[in-house]
Amino acid sequence: MTAQALREISAGGIPVAHFSYGGWFYALTSGLIHKNVELRIAQFAAAADSRRSLRFARQFVLGKIKNARTLLRRNLGRKDQQLIAVLADFRHKAKTARDPATLLGVEGMAAKEYFTGFARLLKEDTPFNIEGRNRRPPRDPVNALLSFVYAMLVKELTIVLHTVGFDPMLGFFHRPRYGRPSLALDLAEEFRPLIGDSVVLTLVNNGEVTASSFIRRAGAVALTDAGRRAVIAAFERRMDTLVTHPIFGYRISYRRVLEVQARLLGRALLGEIPRYASFTTR
């Protein structure tokens, strides 16, 4: 393998330690390897520290609730100010949660309230409705869409976290479990309303999926091949949508935002910035 090829791989964030033991190789890649090790040490130390872990977990949940509230406020307008106020109250409770169990409870109650409002965002003339969030397996088409889009979002974040240097399996809000990318699930929280739920609303309200896009079996609902293609196309469009980053003030795609947030999380863990700030929109 040429030095130029190694430079390209290294620039892409791909570990290449197994290719060579030569001194020229270490000169080429030592910075990347050291940074990855340093970041993972900081990640594991924070995950083992209950107080630090809770601080990061709070930020993910705060971002999720704020973005959920914003989505409803933009689309419901003055139709349900009480629900908007309830979500604001849950955000305050999440901010002051003193232990993981309390934070998890607040997040669950906020999600339940949010999905009552989300159901009202679906056009009345569509053949779909949703009565709360359900999964494993999803029992209606809207929940099937949500599960599929959330899975794609987590996959994207797992790749991003690997690239930045994290271990995607070790999170702060979602506790470790075999085969679960807990840190990717953590970062996904703030993006569920902005990317996942927005994609589902577009698919349903614009008629990009129909009843024929789903299969029903034994009380479960799944997407057909054509349905999956429609969802993937809508997801990619959303990922390419430009949005202004609240910290830096410039417009970037949601795809790029995922990486920026992962890098900000890394800087917070390494002590380069005071805290991690979740990505939120107004």
Buried (B, 14 or more C-beta within 10 A) or exposed (E): EEEEEBEEBBEEBEBBEEEBEEEEBEEBBEEBBEBBEBBBEBBEEBBEEEEBBBBBBBBBBBBBBBBBBBBBBEEBEEEBEEBBEBBEBBBEBBBEBEEBEBBBBBBEBBBEBBBBBBBBBBEEEBEBEBEEBBEEBBBBBBBBBBBBBBEBBBEBBBBBBBBBBBBBBBBBBBBEEEEBBBBBBBBBBBBBBBBBBBBBBBBBBEEBBBEEBBEEEEEBBBBEEEBBEBBBEBBEEBBEBEBEBEEEEEEBBBBBBBBBBBBBBBBBBBEEBEEBBBBBBE
